[in-house]
Amino acid sequence: MARRRRFAGVTHLDLSTTRVRAATSDDAEALAGLAALTFPLACPPGASADAIAAHVATQLSPDRFRAWAASAAHALLVVEEPGPPARPLGYALLVVGVPDDADVADAVGRDEVVELSKIYVHPDAQGTGVAGALLGAALDAATVLAPGRTLWLGTNGLNARAQAFYRKHGFVLVGERTYVVGGERHSDVVMVHSA
Ligand SMILES: CC(C)(COP(=O)(O)OP(=O)(O)OC[C@H]1O[C@@H](n2cnc3c(N)ncnc32)[C@H](O)[C@@H]1OP(=O)(O)O)[C@@H](O)C(=O)NCCC(=O)NCCS
């Protein structure tokens, strides 16, 4: 990353120093905070605030991030502006396994695959290239986590920005699934990386 971009009107983000690294348990609190801020941005307009809050509390807690950082079946990456203090700008989570959702299995197969389970970037850093750097590192991490395996993701059908981002980086639409947020059912598209 070698560009300096102005964003959010007042803040400067130096992309030449922004870096992606594996997250550790020490990042758990900060990443849970970033997740609470960014998860609502991925939800469709009809999602209720209570359902989103329940999802954040149960699925995106610091303990969850600590477990992912320590898991051999996951890769948790953070992109940050180095400090001090370092500022986390985004994170990505990969998980390897056999699909446990029938619709996903229909779309991506029943063998072991890698899911890009999460990729979230702070609103201040969206549109700056930070997400592309994070995704590039996630693609590399996927080849280490499970060499040769299909990489797939699900994202809300109304999340046009994320889908455009994924298409731009080589993902193609292969199916649909239902994703439950705080007890509410949402329609996701399923995409696979086709590079
Ligand atoms: C998804 C995300 C990581 C992508 O990062 P980003 O920095 O926004 O991505 P980029 O700006 O590089 O790419 C987004 C593309 O969508 C386009 N776009 C923006 N708004 C759009 C919209 N409403 N409809 C369609 N395309 C849109 C942009 O123009 C850009 O394409 P371009 O580079 O060809 O111009 C980031 O937006 C994010 O964290 N969003 C909130 C959380 C989320 O939805 N995460 C994904 C969950 S599956």
The ligand as a Tripos MOL2 file, in Angstrom:
@<TRIPOS>MOLECULE
LIG
   48    50     1     0     0
SMALL
NO_CHARGES

@<TRIPOS>ATOM
      1 C1        -17.4040   -4.8300    2.7540 C.3       1 LIG1
      2 C2        -16.1990   -3.9500    3.0090 C.3       1 LIG1
      3 C3        -15.1340   -4.7510    3.7910 C.3       1 LIG1
      4 C4        -15.5940   -3.5160    1.6760 C.3       1 LIG1
      5 O1        -14.5850   -2.5790    1.9180 O.3       1 LIG1
      6 P1        -14.6110   -1.1770    1.1140 P.3       1 LIG1
      7 O2        -13.4190   -0.3910    1.4970 O.co2     1 LIG1
      8 O3        -15.9400   -0.5580    1.3460 O.co2     1 LIG1
      9 O4        -14.5070   -1.7230   -0.3820 O.3       1 LIG1
     10 P2        -14.1170   -0.9200   -1.7050 P.3       1 LIG1
     11 O5        -14.4130    0.5350   -1.5220 O.co2     1 LIG1
     12 O6        -12.7520   -1.3280   -2.0960 O.co2     1 LIG1
     13 O7        -15.1180   -1.5850   -2.7300 O.3       1 LIG1
     14 C5        -16.4970   -1.3660   -2.6420 C.3       1 LIG1
     15 C6        -17.0530   -1.2220   -4.0180 C.3       1 LIG1
     16 O8        -18.4590   -1.1070   -3.9090 O.3       1 LIG1
     17 C7        -18.8870    0.0430   -4.5990 C.3       1 LIG1
     18 N1        -20.0610    0.5210   -3.8990 N.ar      1 LIG1
     19 C8        -20.1390    1.3770   -2.8670 C.ar      1 LIG1
     20 N2        -21.4140    1.5190   -2.4780 N.ar      1 LIG1
     21 C9        -22.1510    0.7270   -3.2690 C.ar      1 LIG1
     22 C10       -23.5250    0.4320   -3.3650 C.ar      1 LIG1
     23 N3        -24.4110    0.9970   -2.5290 N.pl3     1 LIG1
     24 N4        -23.9480   -0.4240   -4.3250 N.ar      1 LIG1
     25 C11       -23.0600   -1.0130   -5.1540 C.ar      1 LIG1
     26 N5        -21.7280   -0.7860   -5.1200 N.ar      1 LIG1
     27 C12       -21.2840    0.0770   -4.1780 C.ar      1 LIG1
     28 C13       -17.7270    1.0070   -4.5550 C.3       1 LIG1
     29 O9        -17.8000    1.9460   -5.5890 O.3       1 LIG1
     30 C14       -16.5680    0.0350   -4.7390 C.3       1 LIG1
     31 O10       -16.3630   -0.3410   -6.0790 O.3       1 LIG1
     32 P3        -15.1990    0.3700   -6.9670 P.3       1 LIG1
     33 O11       -13.9220    0.1920   -6.2230 O.co2     1 LIG1
     34 O12       -15.2640   -0.4030   -8.2570 O.co2     1 LIG1
     35 O13       -15.6100    1.8010   -7.0980 O.co2     1 LIG1
     36 C15       -16.5950   -2.6880    3.8260 C.3       1 LIG1
     37 O14       -17.4580   -1.8660    3.0260 O.3       1 LIG1
     38 C16       -17.2650   -2.9910    5.1300 C.2       1 LIG1
     39 O15       -16.5930   -3.2950    6.1140 O.2       1 LIG1
     40 N6        -18.6070   -2.8840    5.1450 N.am      1 LIG1
     41 C17       -19.3920   -3.0200    6.3620 C.3       1 LIG1
     42 C18       -19.3880   -4.4560    6.8580 C.3       1 LIG1
     43 C19       -19.7240   -5.4560    5.7850 C.2       1 LIG1
     44 O16       -20.7030   -5.3110    5.0530 O.2       1 LIG1
     45 N7        -18.8790   -6.5030    5.7510 N.am      1 LIG1
     46 C20       -19.1030   -7.6240    4.8700 C.3       1 LIG1
     47 C21       -19.9460   -8.6280    5.5670 C.3       1 LIG1
     48 S1        -20.1480  -10.0830    4.5960 S.3       1 LIG1
@<TRIPOS>BOND
     1     1     2 1
     2     2     3 1
     3     2     4 1
     4     2    36 1
     5     4     5 1
     6     5     6 1
     7     6     7 2
     8     6     8 1
     9     6     9 1
    10     9    10 1
    11    10    11 2
    12    10    12 1
    13    10    13 1
    14    13    14 1
    15    14    15 1
    16    15    16 1
    17    15    30 1
    18    16    17 1
    19    17    18 1
    20    17    28 1
    21    18    19 ar
    22    18    27 ar
    23    19    20 ar
    24    20    21 ar
    25    21    22 ar
    26    21    27 ar
    27    22    23 1
    28    22    24 ar
    29    24    25 ar
    30    25    26 ar
    31    26    27 ar
    32    28    29 1
    33    28    30 1
    34    30    31 1
    35    31    32 1
    36    32    33 2
    37    32    34 1
    38    32    35 1
    39    36    37 1
    40    36    38 1
    41    38    39 2
    42    38    40 1
    43    40    41 1
    44    41    42 1
    45    42    43 1
    46    43    44 2
    47    43    45 1
    48    45    46 1
    49    46    47 1
    50    47    48 1
@<TRIPOS>SUBSTRUCTURE
     1 LIG1         1 GROUP 0 **** ****
